[in-house]
Amino acid sequence: MPVRSFLLRVLPALAMLSAASAFAQVTPFSMTPDKPASPSEVQRTPVPATAPIAQTQPSTPSAPFDMRQAPTASPQTGPSQQPPSAGAGSAPAPFGMTPQGARATPATAGTQTRPAQALQTGAASPARPILRNEKPILPSALVRLEGEVDARSWAIHLTQDEAASGASLAIGYRNAVVVMPEASRLRALVNGEVIIDTPIASAQNVQRIVLPVRAGLLRPGQNVVRLEVVQRHRTDCTVRATYELWTELEAASTAIVFGEGTPRMLRGLEDLPAIGVDATGTTTIHVIAPKVYRPEMRDRLLRLVQMVALRGRYAHPVVKVSETDPGQVSPGTIKVYLSPAGELRTIMPLSPEAAASQPIALVMQDSGSPALVVSGPGWADLDTAISVIAASMLSDRSTERSSVDTASWMWPDAPVFQRARSVKFADLGIPTQEFSGRRFRARFAIDLPADFYANDYGEALLYLDAAYTPAVQPGSHIDLYVNDRISATMRITAKGDIFRRHPVRIPMRNFKPGINIVWFEAVLLTDADDRCPPGGTLSETSRFVLFDTTNLAIPDFGRIGRLPDLANMSAGGFPLGSAPATFVLARQNPLLYGSAGTLLARMARVSGEPVRAVFANAAVVGDPSTVFIGAIDQLPSGMLQRVGVSERTRAIWQSTPAPVRTSSAIPGAEGAPSEKMTPERSLNDLSSQGSTDDIRKRWTESLSHRSFLQTRFDAFKSWVEKTFNLSVASLVVHDNASTAFEPPPRATLLLAQGNSEGDGTLTVMTARTEGELADATARLTEPELWPQVAGTIVTLNTNEDWIDVQPVRSFTFVQTQPFSLLNLRLVAANWMSINILQYALLLVACCAALGVTTYFLLKRLGRSS
């Protein structure tokens, strides 16, 4: 009986436990009370990336975000009155820097999709196909926002039909796993109005958010897109932890989404900027021309692509050439038909009839793709049609440019400093911002002329308007980086202060001709960060403010050209002088035409006008400047030596296959190597030579052999280097006859420049094959990589996405400005600042001449005693 009673009690309990376990596997356990799901929760259902995009009702754009006031989502929240849109020329409201909870705002209640294949994995989602009603908008394949606060702005162009139709904004992103969703936000603005405002919570894969754009906000022509992030670490309060915070936006998932059936045809030449970009941020100019090997066709083709790039204002134009119609092309591509009217029908079945009677530059649709037809009765009419394309861009070149067109990849346009000038942060796109984190960052760009010449002479001044609270500890600092090099540091020594036009000195040697990227960074240390209590990253009190009245002042600088120097090309000053450059192609085929066209289009975009160039079949002795483009086995014998490159490069490259670009080569991607490790370094770092006692004994013996005088001399030399910035190397006259350069075996492109036999330069651009040359040229001319081109030799590795620059060792000056004593003094001061020995000898000679002159003068005028 006791056993039976026991079984009667235990069996029902086991049955109930089994049923509860089965129910738990079906219904996830929730720690929150039952409540109706919000719209944002309902629409977070994962769907395949290729599924149709669900359209949502228009919602009210959220106000400028303030993390202290967190509006909660409610299913009953309805559309409200739309605020007036801000113009593209006005700076957007500063992003709130104080964190809040993770409750969804109305702006997050849109369609959010995730690729089903990538769920439950840490890998990036597979490439998502671009639908016909989508227009990619990112200026590069990947836009990465880093740190606790970061922002990026650029301009996109829309046609009249696109602006008038109903559209939505789609953002695809993923973030670092250490980013705290409860206190981190991603915000997208269009023309100053917030469209998307969402927590950053997509560490596993790319999450896509689609929200409608208010009717009337988009306008024909230029529209400014701005992305902002505020990111906080989950557990760590140190400054070092802020370097682990990042959010990446994927170009294939970030786009303007139009309704089905929206007409997107171009109406005229003014719509050429609306071609847009593809999933890599590239705009392809595909030229179709019959018999491209003819000189009369080649010259006009290479001039035409420059005009189209200028009129289109493309961030990254890439040129392709073919002799037949490629059919329908992918987004971000425009077909350009170039031919006299008599040959136009051979490449274009439905050719315009007007081409037979007059020159035309007609924009039209061809097989569903945008096309530009450039034609006329004869060759002279083609020249007229080509000139019409960019006539409005070149109407007045007599006045100096005040800014360079960078809006398509960095808005606002970078100001040009032709001479001494001061620019406020407000004009550089940096608004007044309050900050509650540990490391504040803001960046801007400026442009310097191609004949900019400054070394160790002169300083720029940043007049800082900012303030910090007493919570910030002494030892905090404000740093300025110019072209990824730290250039100035200001230590914070007092607790709580406000700066009014506080000068921060920046040596001019850190600037270079062309585009310069400047980072402003404030590292703020507090006692609370040292303690880092639970929730310490959720600071609610601002500790730093940067005012937009801060301004950068560049003094007068020397202006003179240097040859050879590839910076002349990257800064838009090539060729120097009045004579045009001669471009020579190793072979007359579409691949080399495409490489030359891509290079010329980039140079034209930088300079703001077509490159002064003539095209020849072979280089002629006496040409002022010559550019040779071809595969390495097509280069004439001895040409590599003339530009300082070893002839062994031919054999090395032919025996070494080109590296294949992988996804891990993306800068900043997880798994990418942070630095290059050579076999020698790996051996020295990872293995020790002998025991600890043996190494200590060897070091002790080597140091004990140093004499007292040698020790004192080394100490004196270190004091001179630290105090006066002088070294023994600066007193040595360098031997200009250096050994020939050998590029790394894994390099994919070589761009080298040397002195020609005349008064100009010889520039060589080569790769292993013609196809690799076209691909590598497209990579080198990306807007963020091209400004790094300088020195005499540049090698590109497309697999690891880095370039190696060999500095200028020997050069000659070329006068680019009318003679003036002020410019001569600045040039002489800069030259002497890096030639200490010559300066010292000149100073001694002047002192000796002064002494001798004084002696004879006193001997003649004085009275003998």
C-alpha positions in Angstrom: 0.0 0.0 0.0 2.7 2.6 0.7 4.3 1.9 -2.7 1.0 2.3 -4.5 0.3 5.6 -2.6 3.8 6.8 -3.5 3.2 6.1 -7.2 -0.2 7.8 -7.2 1.5 11.0 -5.8 4.6 11.0 -8.0 3.2 10.1 -11.4 0.8 13.1 -11.7 3.6 15.5 -10.7 6.0 14.1 -13.3 3.2 14.5 -16.0 2.7 18.1 -15.0 6.5 18.8 -15.1 6.7 17.2 -18.6 3.8 19.4 -19.9 5.4 22.5 -18.4 8.7 21.7 -20.1 7.1 21.2 -23.5 5.2 24.5 -23.1 8.4 26.3 -22.2 10.0 25.2 -25.4 7.2 26.8 -27.4 6.6 30.0 -25.5 9.8 31.9 -24.4 9.8 32.9 -20.8 9.3 36.7 -20.3 10.2 38.7 -17.3 7.9 41.5 -18.3 4.1 41.7 -17.7 1.8 41.0 -20.6 1.2 44.1 -22.8 0.2 44.8 -26.4 3.0 44.8 -28.9 4.2 48.1 -30.2 4.4 48.7 -34.0 8.2 48.5 -33.9 8.0 45.1 -32.3 5.4 43.8 -34.7 7.5 44.7 -37.8 10.8 43.3 -36.6 10.0 39.8 -38.0 13.0 38.5 -39.9 12.4 38.1 -43.7 14.7 37.1 -46.5 16.7 40.0 -48.0 15.1 39.6 -51.4 11.5 39.9 -50.0 9.4 42.9 -51.1 9.7 45.9 -48.9 6.6 46.5 -46.8 5.4 50.1 -47.1 4.3 51.9 -44.0 2.2 54.9 -43.3 4.0 58.2 -43.2 5.1 59.0 -39.7 6.1 62.3 -38.1 9.9 62.9 -38.3 11.2 63.1 -34.8 12.6 66.3 -33.4 16.3 66.8 -32.9 17.3 64.0 -30.6 17.8 64.6 -26.9 18.7 61.6 -24.9 17.4 63.1 -21.7 13.8 63.0 -22.9 12.8 59.6 -24.4 9.4 59.5 -26.0 7.9 56.0 -25.8 6.2 54.3 -28.7 2.5 53.7 -28.6 0.2 52.0 -31.0 -2.2 54.8 -30.7 0.3 57.4 -31.8 -0.8 58.9 -35.1 0.7 61.3 -37.6 1.0 64.8 -36.5 1.6 68.1 -38.2 4.9 68.0 -40.2 7.4 70.7 -39.2 8.9 72.8 -42.0 12.0 71.2 -43.6 15.4 72.7 -43.1 17.4 73.7 -46.1 20.4 71.8 -47.2 22.6 74.7 -46.5 21.8 74.9 -42.8 23.6 72.8 -40.3 21.5 70.1 -38.7 20.6 70.2 -35.1 23.4 68.7 -32.9 23.0 65.2 -31.9 22.1 64.8 -28.2 25.1 63.3 -26.3 23.4 62.1 -23.1 22.1 58.5 -23.1 18.6 57.2 -22.6 16.7 54.0 -22.3 16.1 51.7 -25.2 12.4 52.3 -25.6 11.5 52.8 -29.2 10.5 56.2 -30.5 8.0 56.8 -33.2 10.8 57.1 -35.7 11.7 53.4 -35.2 8.3 52.1 -35.9 9.1 51.3 -39.5 9.8 48.2 -41.5 12.9 46.5 -40.2 14.1 43.4 -42.0 16.9 40.9 -41.4 18.2 38.3 -43.8 16.9 35.0 -42.6 20.1 33.1 -43.7 22.3 35.1 -41.4 20.3 34.8 -38.2 22.0 33.1 -35.2 25.4 33.7 -36.8 28.1 36.2 -36.3 29.0 36.5 -40.0 27.9 39.4 -42.2 24.8 38.8 -44.3 25.2 37.8 -47.9 25.2 40.5 -50.6 21.7 41.8 -51.1 20.5 42.4 -54.7 19.5 46.0 -55.5 15.9 46.2 -56.7 14.9 48.4 -59.7 13.0 50.8 -57.5 16.0 51.4 -55.2 18.7 54.0 -55.6 21.9 53.4 -53.5 23.1 56.5 -51.8 26.3 55.6 -49.8 29.5 57.3 -51.3 31.5 54.1 -50.7 30.9 50.4 -50.3 31.1 50.7 -46.5 30.6 53.7 -44.3 32.0 53.2 -40.8 31.1 55.5 -37.9 33.5 55.0 -34.9 33.8 56.1 -31.3 31.2 57.5 -28.9 30.0 60.1 -31.3 30.6 60.4 -35.1 28.8 61.8 -38.1 29.1 61.7 -41.9 27.3 64.0 -44.4 27.2 64.0 -48.2 24.9 65.1 -51.1 22.8 63.0 -53.4 21.0 64.2 -56.5 17.4 63.4 -57.6 15.5 64.0 -60.8 12.2 65.9 -60.8 10.2 62.7 -61.1 12.1 61.1 -58.2 11.7 64.1 -55.9 7.9 64.3 -56.6 7.2 60.6 -56.1 6.6 59.0 -52.7 9.9 57.7 -51.4 11.3 55.9 -48.3 14.8 55.9 -46.8 16.4 52.5 -46.2 19.4 52.0 -43.9 21.3 48.7 -43.5 23.8 48.5 -40.7 25.6 46.3 -38.2 27.6 47.2 -35.1 30.2 46.0 -32.7 28.9 43.6 -30.1 30.1 45.8 -27.2 27.8 48.7 -28.2 25.0 49.1 -25.6 21.6 49.3 -27.4 20.0 51.0 -24.4 22.2 54.0 -24.7 23.3 54.0 -28.4 21.4 55.6 -31.2 21.6 55.8 -35.0 20.0 58.8 -36.7 19.6 59.6 -40.4 18.6 63.0 -41.6 17.7 64.3 -45.1 17.9 68.0 -45.7 18.1 68.6 -42.0 15.0 66.6 -41.0 15.2 63.4 -39.0 13.9 60.4 -40.9 15.3 57.5 -38.9 16.1 57.5 -35.2 16.6 54.0 -33.8 18.7 52.1 -31.1 21.8 50.5 -32.4 21.1 46.8 -31.9 22.4 44.7 -34.8 25.6 43.0 -33.7 24.8 39.7 -35.4 24.1 40.7 -39.0 23.0 43.5 -41.2 19.6 44.9 -40.1 17.6 47.0 -42.6 15.3 49.8 -41.5 12.9 51.4 -44.0 10.8 54.5 -43.2 8.9 56.9 -45.4 10.1 60.4 -46.3 7.7 63.2 -45.8 6.1 64.5 -49.0 7.8 67.6 -50.2 11.1 67.1 -48.3 13.0 65.7 -51.3 13.7 68.2 -54.0 15.1 68.1 -57.5 18.8 68.4 -57.6 21.0 68.3 -54.5 19.8 66.8 -51.2 22.0 66.4 -48.2 22.1 63.1 -46.3 23.6 63.0 -42.8 24.2 60.0 -40.5 24.9 60.4 -36.8 25.7 57.9 -34.1 26.0 58.1 -30.3 27.5 54.9 -29.0 28.2 53.7 -25.4 30.2 50.7 -24.2 28.3 47.9 -22.4 30.8 47.5 -19.5 34.0 49.5 -19.9 34.3 53.2 -18.9 37.9 53.7 -20.1 39.0 55.8 -23.0 40.6 52.7 -24.6 37.2 51.0 -24.8 35.8 53.8 -27.0 38.0 52.5 -29.8 36.0 49.3 -29.8 32.8 51.1 -30.8 31.7 51.1 -34.4 28.7 51.0 -36.7 29.0 50.0 -40.3 26.5 50.9 -43.0 26.2 48.6 -46.0 25.8 50.2 -49.4 23.7 47.4 -50.9 21.0 47.9 -48.1 21.2 51.7 -47.8 19.1 53.5 -50.5 16.3 55.7 -51.4 13.3 53.4 -52.2 10.7 54.7 -54.7 7.3 53.4 -55.3 6.7 50.9 -58.1 6.2 52.6 -61.5 7.9 55.8 -60.5 9.5 57.3 -63.7 13.2 57.9 -63.2 14.2 59.1 -66.7 16.6 61.9 -67.1 15.2 65.1 -68.7 18.4 66.9 -69.7 22.1 67.5 -68.9 21.1 69.0 -65.6 20.0 65.6 -64.5 23.4 63.9 -65.1 24.3 64.1 -61.3 21.2 62.0 -60.7 22.8 58.9 -62.2 23.8 58.1 -58.7 26.1 55.3 -57.5 26.2 51.5 -57.4 26.7 49.3 -54.3 30.4 50.3 -54.2 29.9 54.0 -54.4 31.1 54.1 -58.0 29.5 55.9 -61.0 30.4 54.1 -64.2 30.7 56.1 -67.4 30.4 53.5 -70.2 31.4 54.9 -73.5 30.3 53.1 -76.7 32.2 54.3 -79.7 33.0 52.6 -83.1 36.7 52.0 -84.0 38.1 53.5 -80.8 41.6 52.9 -82.0 41.4 55.9 -84.4 43.3 59.0 -83.1 40.4 61.3 -83.8 38.1 59.1 -81.8 40.6 58.5 -78.9 41.3 62.2 -78.3 37.6 63.1 -78.2 36.7 60.1 -76.1 39.2 61.0 -73.3 38.1 64.6 -73.4 34.4 63.6 -73.3 34.7 61.5 -70.1 36.2 64.5 -68.3 33.3 66.7 -69.3 30.8 64.1 -68.2 32.5 63.6 -64.8 32.6 67.4 -64.3 29.0 67.9 -65.2 27.8 64.9 -63.2 29.9 65.9 -60.1 30.5 62.2 -59.4 32.4 61.2 -56.3 34.1 58.3 -57.9 33.8 58.2 -61.7 35.1 55.0 -63.4 35.3 54.8 -67.2 34.6 51.7 -69.3 35.0 51.7 -73.1 33.5 49.3 -75.7 32.7 49.2 -79.4 29.3 47.6 -79.0 26.1 48.3 -77.0 26.3 46.4 -73.6 22.5 46.4 -73.3 20.8 47.2 -70.0 23.3 48.3 -67.4 23.3 48.2 -63.6 22.3 51.1 -61.4 24.9 53.9 -61.1 25.9 53.5 -64.8 25.3 55.9 -67.7 25.9 54.8 -71.3 27.5 57.5 -73.5 27.3 57.0 -77.3 30.1 58.9 -79.1 30.1 58.8 -82.9 29.5 60.9 -86.0 26.0 60.7 -87.3 27.0 58.4 -90.2 28.3 55.7 -87.9 25.9 56.2 -85.0 23.4 53.6 -86.4 26.1 50.9 -86.1 26.2 51.2 -82.3 22.7 52.5 -81.6 19.7 51.2 -83.6 17.3 54.0 -82.6 19.6 56.9 -83.2 18.3 60.5 -83.0 17.6 62.0 -86.5 18.8 65.5 -85.4 22.4 64.2 -85.3 22.5 64.3 -89.1 22.0 68.0 -89.2 23.5 69.5 -86.1 25.8 68.7 -83.1 23.8 67.2 -80.2 24.4 66.2 -76.6 21.1 64.5 -75.9 20.0 62.7 -72.7 17.6 59.9 -73.3 16.5 56.5 -72.2 18.0 53.5 -74.1 16.6 50.0 -73.3 15.5 51.2 -69.9 19.0 52.7 -69.1 20.0 56.3 -69.0 22.1 57.3 -72.0 23.9 60.4 -73.3 24.2 60.7 -77.1 27.1 62.9 -78.4 27.0 63.2 -82.1 26.9 65.5 -85.2 27.5 65.5 -88.9 31.3 65.7 -88.7 34.3 65.6 -86.3 34.2 69.3 -85.7 30.5 69.0 -84.6 31.6 66.4 -82.1 33.9 68.9 -80.6 31.1 71.4 -80.3 28.8 68.9 -78.6 31.5 67.8 -76.1 32.1 71.5 -75.2 28.4 72.0 -74.5 28.2 69.3 -71.8 30.3 71.1 -69.2 30.0 74.7 -70.5 28.1 75.8 -67.4 30.8 74.3 -65.1 33.6 76.2 -67.0 31.9 79.5 -67.7 34.1 81.6 -65.5 37.6 80.3 -64.6 39.2 83.7 -64.2 38.3 83.9 -60.5 40.0 81.8 -57.9 37.9 79.0 -56.4 36.8 79.5 -52.7 36.0 75.8 -52.3 36.5 72.4 -54.0 33.6 70.2 -54.9 33.6 67.4 -52.3 29.8 67.4 -51.6 29.2 64.1 -53.3 31.3 62.3 -50.7 31.9 64.9 -47.9 29.6 67.8 -47.2 30.0 70.7 -47.1 32.5 71.5 -49.8 36.1 71.8 -48.6 37.3 75.5 -48.5 40.3 76.3 -50.5 43.2 78.2 -48.9 45.0 80.0 -51.7 46.6 82.3 -49.1 46.1 83.4 -45.5 42.5 82.6 -44.5 40.3 81.8 -41.5 37.3 79.6 -41.5 34.8 78.9 -38.7 33.7 75.4 -37.6 30.1 76.4 -38.5 31.2 76.8 -42.2 33.0 73.4 -42.0 29.9 71.5 -41.1 30.6 71.2 -37.3 27.7 72.6 -35.2 27.9 73.5 -31.5 27.8 70.2 -29.6 27.6 69.1 -26.0 29.2 65.8 -25.0 28.8 63.5 -22.0 31.2 60.8 -23.0 34.9 60.1 -22.8 36.3 60.8 -26.3 34.8 63.4 -28.5 35.6 63.5 -32.2 34.8 65.7 -35.2 36.4 66.0 -38.6 36.5 68.4 -41.5 38.4 68.8 -44.7 40.3 71.7 -46.2 42.1 72.1 -49.6 45.5 73.5 -50.3 46.8 74.4 -53.8 49.1 72.1 -55.7 52.0 74.5 -55.4 51.7 74.6 -51.6 55.2 74.6 -50.1 55.7 74.4 -46.3 58.0 72.3 -44.3 59.3 73.1 -40.8 58.4 76.8 -41.2 55.2 78.4 -40.1 52.2 77.4 -37.9 48.5 77.3 -38.4 46.3 78.4 -35.4 43.1 76.9 -34.2 41.3 79.5 -32.1 39.4 77.2 -29.7 36.0 78.1 -28.3 35.0 75.3 -25.9 34.4 74.6 -22.2 34.6 71.6 -19.8 33.1 70.9 -16.3 35.1 70.6 -13.1 34.5 66.8 -13.3 37.1 66.6 -16.0 40.4 65.7 -14.4 43.8 67.4 -15.1 45.7 65.2 -17.5 42.8 65.2 -20.1 43.9 66.6 -23.4 42.7 67.9 -26.7 44.4 66.5 -29.8 44.4 67.6 -33.4 45.2 65.1 -36.2 46.1 66.2 -39.7 46.1 63.4 -42.3 46.1 60.7 -39.7 49.1 62.1 -37.9 48.9 63.8 -34.5 49.9 67.4 -35.0 49.0 69.3 -31.8 48.1 68.5 -28.2 46.7 70.8 -25.5 46.8 69.5 -22.0 44.0 70.4 -19.6 45.6 71.5 -16.3 42.7 73.1 -14.4 39.3 71.7 -13.2 36.6 73.4 -15.1 37.3 76.2 -17.6 36.0 77.9 -20.7 38.2 78.7 -23.7 37.6 81.9 -25.7 39.8 82.0 -28.8 42.4 79.9 -27.1 45.2 79.4 -29.7 46.4 75.9 -30.5 49.4 75.8 -32.8 49.6 73.3 -35.6 52.9 73.0 -37.5 52.5 73.6 -41.2 54.7 70.6 -42.1 51.7 68.3 -41.4 49.7 69.7 -44.3 50.1 68.8 -47.9 48.8 69.9 -51.3 45.3 68.9 -52.1 42.6 67.6 -49.7 43.6 67.5 -46.0 41.5 65.7 -43.4 41.7 67.2 -39.9 40.3 65.4 -36.8 39.5 67.3 -33.6 39.6 65.0 -30.6 39.0 65.7 -26.9 40.0 62.9 -24.4 38.1 63.6 -21.1 39.0 61.7 -17.9 36.8 61.8 -14.7 36.8 60.1 -11.3 33.6 58.3 -12.2 35.2 56.7 -15.2 38.0 55.4 -12.9 35.5 53.8 -10.6 33.2 52.6 -13.4 30.2 51.6 -11.2 27.4 49.5 -12.7 25.7 51.7 -15.4 28.7 54.0 -15.4 28.7 54.3 -19.2 25.2 55.9 -18.9 26.4 59.3 -18.0 23.6 62.0 -18.2 25.6 65.1 -17.5 27.5 66.9 -20.3 31.2 67.3 -19.5 32.4 69.1 -22.6 31.0 71.5 -25.2 32.5 72.6 -28.5 31.2 75.9 -30.0 30.9 76.4 -33.8 32.6 79.7 -33.4 36.0 77.9 -33.2 38.0 78.8 -36.3 41.1 77.6 -38.2 43.5 80.2 -39.4 46.1 79.3 -42.0 48.9 81.9 -42.5 50.6 82.9 -45.7 52.7 80.1 -47.1 55.2 79.7 -49.9 53.8 78.8 -53.4 56.1 77.1 -55.8 56.0 73.8 -57.7 58.3 70.9 -57.3 59.3 68.3 -59.9 59.0 65.4 -59.7 56.2 65.1 -57.2 53.0 63.1 -57.7 51.2 65.5 -55.3 50.8 67.7 -58.4 48.4 65.1 -59.9 46.4 64.4 -56.7 46.0 68.1 -55.9 44.9 69.1 -59.4 48.0 71.0 -60.5 49.3 68.6 -63.2 50.8 69.6 -65.5 52.7 72.5 -64.1 53.4 75.3 -66.6 51.6 76.4 -69.7 52.5 73.4 -71.9 50.0 70.4 -71.9 51.0 66.9 -70.8 51.5 64.1 -73.4 49.5 60.9 -72.6 50.8 57.7 -74.3 49.0 54.4 -74.2 51.0 51.3 -74.7 48.3 49.8 -76.9 45.2 51.2 -78.5 42.4 49.0 -76.9 39.3 49.6 -74.7 41.0 48.5 -71.4 43.8 51.0 -71.6 41.3 53.7 -72.8 39.3 52.9 -69.7 42.3 53.2 -67.4 43.4 56.5 -68.9 39.8 57.8 -68.8 39.4 56.9 -65.1 42.7 58.7 -64.3 41.7 61.8 -66.3 38.2 61.9 -64.9 39.6 61.9 -61.3 42.2 64.6 -62.1 39.5 66.8 -63.8 37.2 66.4 -60.7 40.0 67.5 -58.4 41.1 70.5 -60.5 37.6 71.5 -61.5 38.4 71.7 -65.2 39.6 69.3 -68.0 43.3 68.3 -67.9 45.4 70.1 -70.4 46.6 67.1 -72.4 47.5 65.8 -75.8 47.6 62.1 -76.8 50.3 60.5 -78.9 51.3 57.0 -80.0 54.8 57.3 -78.5 56.8 59.5 -76.2 59.0 62.1 -77.9 62.2 63.5 -76.4 61.6 67.1 -75.3 58.0 66.7 -74.2 57.5 68.9 -71.1 55.5 66.1 -69.3 54.7 62.6 -70.4 52.3 60.0 -68.9 52.8 56.4 -70.0 50.0 53.9 -69.3 50.3 50.2 -70.0 51.0 46.7 -68.6 54.4 46.1 -67.3 55.4 43.9 -70.1 54.4 46.6 -72.5 56.8 49.3 -71.1 59.8 50.2 -73.3 63.2 49.0 -72.1 64.8 51.4 -69.6 61.6 53.3 -68.8 61.3 51.9 -65.3 64.9 53.0 -64.5 64.1 56.5 -65.7 61.5 56.8 -62.9 63.7 55.2 -60.2 62.2 51.7 -60.3 64.3 48.5 -60.7 64.0 46.6 -63.9 63.8 43.4 -61.8 60.2 44.4 -61.2 59.2 42.9 -64.5 60.5 39.4 -63.5 59.1 39.7 -60.0 55.6 40.6 -61.1 55.5 38.1 -63.9 56.4 35.3 -61.5 54.1 36.5 -58.7 50.3 36.2 -59.3 48.2 39.2 -58.4 46.6 38.9 -54.9 42.9 38.3 -54.7 41.0 40.8 -52.8 39.1 39.4 -49.8 36.4 40.8 -47.5 38.9 40.9 -44.6 40.7 43.6 -46.4 38.1 46.1 -45.6 39.6 48.7 -43.3 38.5 48.2 -39.8 36.7 44.9 -40.5 36.9 42.2 -37.8 39.7 39.8 -38.6 41.7 42.3 -40.6 45.3 42.6 -39.5 46.0 45.8 -37.6 49.5 46.0 -38.9 51.8 44.3 -41.4 54.0 41.6 -39.8 57.1 40.6 -41.7 58.7 37.2 -41.2 61.7 38.8 -39.4 59.5 40.7 -37.0 57.4 37.6 -36.3 60.4 35.6 -35.5 61.8 38.3 -33.1 58.6 39.0 -31.4 57.3 35.5 -30.9 60.5 33.7 -29.9 63.4 34.6 -27.6 67.0 34.0 -28.3 68.2 32.3 -25.1 67.0 32.5 -21.5 66.2 35.7 -19.6 69.6 35.6 -17.8 71.5 35.3 -21.0 69.6 38.2 -22.6 70.2 40.4 -19.5 73.9 39.5 -19.5 74.2 40.4 -23.2 72.5 43.7 -22.7 74.6 44.5 -19.6 77.9 43.8 -21.5 76.9 45.8 -24.5 76.0 48.9 -22.4 79.0 48.6 -20.1 81.4 49.0 -23.0 80.2 52.6 -23.6 82.7 55.1 -22.5 82.0 58.2 -20.3 82.4 60.6 -23.2 80.2 58.5 -25.4 77.5 58.4 -22.8 77.7 62.2 -22.3 77.6 62.8 -26.1 74.5 60.7 -26.5 72.8 62.6 -23.7 73.7 65.9 -25.3 72.5 64.7 -28.7 69.2 63.7 -27.2 68.8 67.1 -25.5 69.5 68.9 -28.8 67.0 66.8 -30.7 64.3 67.3 -28.0 64.9 71.0 -27.5 65.7 72.3 -31.0 64.2 69.6 -33.1 67.6 69.0 -34.7 69.3 65.7 -35.5 72.5 64.5 -37.1 70.4 63.3 -40.1 69.3 66.9 -40.8 72.9 68.0 -41.1 73.8 65.3 -43.6 73.7 66.1 -47.3 71.7 63.2 -48.8 73.1 61.4 -51.8 70.6 61.7 -54.6 71.9 58.7 -56.5 70.0 56.2 -54.4 69.3 52.6 -55.3 66.4 51.7 -57.6 63.1 51.0 -55.9 61.6 47.5 -55.9 57.8 47.4 -55.3 56.5 44.6 -52.9 55.6 41.4 -54.7 52.0 41.7 -53.7 51.6 45.2 -55.0 49.0 45.5 -57.8 49.6 49.0 -59.2 52.8 51.1 -59.6 52.6 54.9 -60.2 56.1 56.5 -60.5 57.4 59.8 -61.6 60.8 61.0 -62.5 62.6 63.8 -64.4 62.3 63.6 -68.2 65.1 64.3 -70.6 63.6 67.7 -71.1 62.4 70.2 -68.4 59.3 68.2 -67.4 58.5 64.8 -65.9 57.9 61.2 -67.0 55.1 59.5 -65.2 54.5 55.7 -65.5 51.3 53.9 -64.4 51.5 50.1 -64.8 50.3 46.8 -63.4 50.7 43.1 -64.3 48.0 43.0 -66.9 45.7 45.5 -68.7 42.7 44.1 -66.8 44.4 44.5 -63.4 45.5 48.0 -64.4 41.9 49.0 -65.1 40.7 47.6 -61.8 43.6 49.0 -59.7 43.2 52.4 -61.3 39.6 52.5 -60.3 40.6 51.6 -56.7 43.4 54.2 -56.6 41.1 57.0 -57.7 38.6 56.6 -54.9 38.0 60.0 -53.3 39.3 59.0 -49.9 42.4 57.2 -51.3 43.4 59.5 -54.1 44.5 62.5 -51.8 47.2 60.2 -50.3 49.0 60.0 -53.7 52.3 62.0 -53.3 56.1 61.5 -53.5 57.8 60.0 -56.4 56.6 56.4 -56.3 53.2 55.0 -55.1 52.4 51.3 -54.9 48.8 50.1 -54.3 47.8 46.8 -52.8 44.1 46.3 -53.5 44.0 43.1 -51.4 44.9 44.9 -48.1 43.7 48.3 -49.2 46.9 50.3 -48.5 49.3 52.4 -50.5 53.0 52.9 -50.0 54.5 56.3 -50.8 58.2 56.9 -51.5 59.0 60.5 -50.5 60.6 63.1 -52.8 64.4 63.0 -52.4 65.6 65.3 -55.1 63.5 67.9 -56.9 63.7 71.2 -58.9 61.6 74.2 -58.3 59.1 75.4 -61.0 57.7 79.0 -60.7 53.9 78.9 -60.6 53.2 82.4 -59.3 54.2 85.9 -60.4 57.4 87.0 -58.7 57.1 88.7 -55.4 59.5 89.3 -52.5 56.9 88.0 -50.0 56.6 84.6 -51.8 60.4 84.4 -52.3 60.9 85.0 -48.6 58.4 82.2 -47.6 59.9 79.8 -50.1 63.5 80.5 -48.9 62.5 80.1 -45.3 60.8 76.8 -45.9 63.8 75.5 -47.9 66.2 76.5 -45.2 64.1 74.9 -42.5 64.9 71.4 -43.9 68.4 72.2 -45.1 70.1 73.1 -41.8 73.7 72.6 -43.0 73.2 75.0 -46.0 71.5 77.5 -43.7 74.3 77.4 -41.2 76.9 77.9 -43.9 75.0 80.8 -45.3 74.7 82.3 -41.9 78.4 82.0 -41.3 79.1 83.5 -44.7 76.8 86.4 -43.9 78.5 87.0 -40.5 81.9 86.9 -42.1 80.9 89.3 -44.8 79.4 91.6 -42.2 82.7 91.5 -40.1 84.9 92.1 -43.1 82.7 95.0 -44.3 82.7 96.5 -40.8 86.4 96.2 -40.5 87.2 98.1 -43.7 84.5 100.7 -43.0 85.9 101.5 -39.6 89.5 101.4 -41.0 88.4 104.0 -43.6 86.3 106.3 -41.4 87.9 105.8 -37.9 90.9 107.6 -36.4 94.0 105.5 -35.9 95.2 105.6 -32.2 
